Amino acid sequence: MPPDELKRLSRIKSKLEYRSSILEGIRAFFRQRDFIEVETPLRVPAVAPEQFISPFTSEGWFLSTSPELQMKRLLSAGYDRIFQICHCFRKDERGQNHNPEFTMLEWYRARGDYLQVIRDAQEMVLDLAGKTGCGQVLKYQGQEIDLSLPWPQITVREAFLRWAGWDPFKTFDGQRFDDDLVARVIPGFLSERPTVILDYPPECASLARLRPGSPPVAERAEIFIGGLEIANAYSELTEPSEQAQRFKLEAEQLRRAGKPSAWPQKFLEAVEYLPESSGIALGVDRLVMLFCDTRQIDDVMAFPADLL
């Protein structure tokens, strides 16, 4: 083994030990709340067609970008509360906060909405902070972050009007939305508190349910702590025809861009039986970054992509 690798692995040992305790704490949190831990395949015949997520292909199949489709099939079969910690794979995602292979925590509740799983996330982070000795204050990059509940919430419309100066519900511009979210909106959040931003324009709904109104609102929320996007939550879309239409639009965008995709037929068949439910995906590596007070995802992974 090269000396540099030995040094690096020795240097991050304490962080990997911390990571192990966080994983144990996550599992304990959900088991205490009567969730079942499930496992779904890492190699699948189809992933959700999304133009901004590029999957790895594997002999005509794909490496999973998220366990979402399979976990929702379990909900359709009558499972009530389920969670999973698994590896996911996305091409062209490498940087300070990204690795092409990463660890995702996802959980789903039948008969719940996005506000319920957001509450779960808040309680889980606070529970982990207590178990790891942080109490209600997390120290990250020289900033003390108050984790006491409830966390501040702001709608997308309010946030963009306040910090970006325009209303994305009136005239939606996808590129401008993404740019301003990163450059103007997120920096406006209180650094000493986590922030939940919720109620997205329908163009950003992905697999989230739309709440009727003028205009309609996507019941989607994201959690930010210390400037890091930690989790993405939905009230799940349960209308098969609408879900199929959204997938068709995304698949056409992928076709035009020359990117691979496959039709998730079994998932769409299961949507007919999907109860009112909610789900959330949380980046475990980023959560560990927060607790280990590091800005580099490489510091909390034994073997990031560049070092294999």
N, C-alpha and C positions, 0 to 999 in steps of 0.2 A: 504494500500500500504506500503511495507517495507520501512523503513527510507533510506536505501542505494539507492533504486530506486528513491525516491523523490529527494535525493541529486544529483544523476546523471542527471536526467531529468532537474533539475534546472540549473545544471552546463553547460549543452549543449544548453540551450534555445537560446542564442545569435547565435549559429551556425545553429540551425534549422530555425531561422528567416532569416539568411543569405541564407540558402538553398532555402527558399520560394522566396526570391527576385531573386535568380538565375533562378529558374524555370519560374518565370514571365518574366525575361529577355530573356530566350530561346524562349518562345512562341512569344514574341513581335518581336524578330529577324526574325523568319521564316514567321510570318504573314506579315511583311513589305516587304518580298520578294516573296509574292504570293504563299506560300506553304499552302496546306490544312492539317490540323491536323486530323489524322485518329485514329481509335481504332480497334484493332484486338483481338481475344480471348486469354485468358491466359491458357485455357485448350484446347488442340488440339489433333486430332487423330494421328498425326505424326510430328516429328521434323526432321530437316536435320540430317542424320546419320553422326556423327563425332566421331571418336574414342577417342578423348581427351576431349569431353564434355559429361558428364553423366546427363541425364534428370531424374527428379522425375516422377514416374508413378502415374496415378490417375484413378483407376477403368478401366484399360485397355487403357487409353489415357495417355497423358503426360502434365505436366506443361510446358509452353512455355520457351524454352531456348533463344529464340530471335523471334521477330515478322517478321523476314526476309521473310520467305516463303509466308506469307499472304500479306505482303506489295508488294512483287513482283507480286503477282496475281492482285493487284490493278493496277500496272504499265501495265500489260498485257491487262487490260480492258480499257486502255486509260488515266489513271490518269498521270499527268505530273510532279508535284512537291508535295511530301507528306512527312510528318514527324509525329513522334509519341514519346511520353514519356510514358514508361510502366514498369511494374515489370517483371523481368525474373528470372528463377529458374535453378540452376545448382548444382548438388550434389558434395560433396567432395571439395567444394571451401570455405574454411574458414581460415582466417588469418588476418594479419595487413591490407591488401588491398582487402580482399575478404569477402563476405557474401553469403550464398546460395541463398538468395533472394535479388535482387539488382535492381537499377533503370537504365534503358537503354534509351538513346535517339538515334533513328535511323531516317535517312532521305535519300530520293532517288530522283534522277533527271532523267527523260527521256532525251535522246539525250545529255548526258554528260559522262565524263570519271572520273577516280579516282582523277585526278588532280583538277577537278572542285569542288568535295565535300571536298577535302583537303583545297581548298581556302575558301570554306564556313566555315569550322571548324576554320581556323585561324581568319577570320573576326568575327565569333561569339564570340570566346574567347576574342578578343580585344574589341568587343562591350560590353561584360559583364564587362570587367575590367573597362571600362569607366563609365558604369552605376553604378557600385558599389564603385567608387571612387579610384580605383587603378591607373588609367591612363594607361600608357604603361609599367609600372613596377609592377610585382607581387612579393611580398616578401613571400618566402616559406622556412621554416627551416633555417633561417639565411642567405639565398641566395637571391639576387635580380635577378629576371628573366625578361629579356627584351623581351616584347611581340610584339615589332614593326615588321611590315611586310616588306618583306616576311621572313618566318622562314627558317633556314638552312635545306637543304635537302641532303641526301646521299643515294646512292644505297646500297642494301644488299651486293653486291659483293665488292664494295669499302670499306664498313664498316668492313667486315670480313677479307679482306686482310690487312687492316690497324691495326685492334685491336686483331684479332684472329689468323692471320698468315696463313689462308688457304682460298681457293675459293670453296664455297658450290655449285657452278654451275658445277665444274669439277667432284667432287666426293661427292655426297650428303650423309650425315650421320645424320639422324633425331635427334638422341639423342645428338650427339655432337653439332649439330646446336643449339638446344634449350639450352643446357648447356652454350655454348660459348656466345650466345646472351645475357643471363642474367649475366654471370660472367665477360665477357670481352668486349663485344660490347657496351651495354647500358652504363656501367660506363665510356666509352670513350667519350660519347656525352658531348658537352659543357653544364656545369651546369647552366650557366647564360642565356641560350637561349633554347627555345623549339627546338626539332629536329624531322624532318620527314624522316623516313627510307622507301625506296620504291624499287619496282622491285624485287620480291622474286623468288626463284627457283620454277620451276613448281611443285615440290613435296609439296610446301606450298601454292598452289593456292586456295584450298578450293573451294569457289564458284566464284572465280575471272576469268576473261578472260585471255587467254594466248596471248602474242604478238609474232608473228612468228619471228624466228631468230635461230641462232646456238650458244648456246641453246636458246629455247624459254624462255620468261620471263613472270611471272605472274604479271598482272597489279594490284598489291596490295600495300598498304602503311599503315604505323602505325605512330601515333604521340606520342611522349614522352615529358613530361614536368616535371622537377624536379625529374627525375628518375622514374616517374609513366607512365605506358602505359595508354593513355587516349582514343585513338580511333583507329579503324581498318577500312580501306576503300578499295573498290574494283571497278574496271570497271567490270560490271556484265557479267558473262557467259550467252550467249543467245542461245547456240547450244543444243537442247534437247538431242541428242544422247550422246554427250560428258558429259553433266550433269548427265545423267542416268548411264553412265559408272563410273563416279567418285563416285556416291552414291553406286553403286554395290560393289566397292572396299572397301569403308568405312563400308558398312553393313556386308561384309564378315569378316572384322577385328572385328567388334562388336560381330558377331556370335561366332567367335573363342574364344573371351574373355568371352563369356557367358553373354553379356550385352544386355538389351532390345533395340529393334528398330522396326520401322514400315516404310512401304514404302510410301513416300509422293507423291502419284499418281496425285492428283489434281494439285500440284505445277508443276510437270513435264509436265502435259498436258498444263499448262499455259505458260511454257517456250517457246513454239512454237510461241507465240504471244508477247513475251517480246521484247520491242524495245531496241536499244542500250541505255544503262543506266548505272548509277553509284549509289553506296550506301555507307553509312558509319554508323558504330555503335560507340557510344561514352558513356563511363561510367559516368553517372551523379554523382554518389557518389564520385568518384575519383576527378572529376572536383571541387566538393564542398570542398573536402579535401584540394585541392590547394588553393582555395580562403579563406578557414578558417585557413590555415597554421597549419594543423595537419597531423600526420603520421598514425593516426588510423581511419579506416573506421567507427568504433563504435562511434566516436565523432560526426559524421554527420548523424546518423540514430537514430531515437527515440527508436526502438526496434530491435536491431540485434539478430541473431538467439540464441545466448547463454543467452539472457536475457528475452526471452519470457516466 
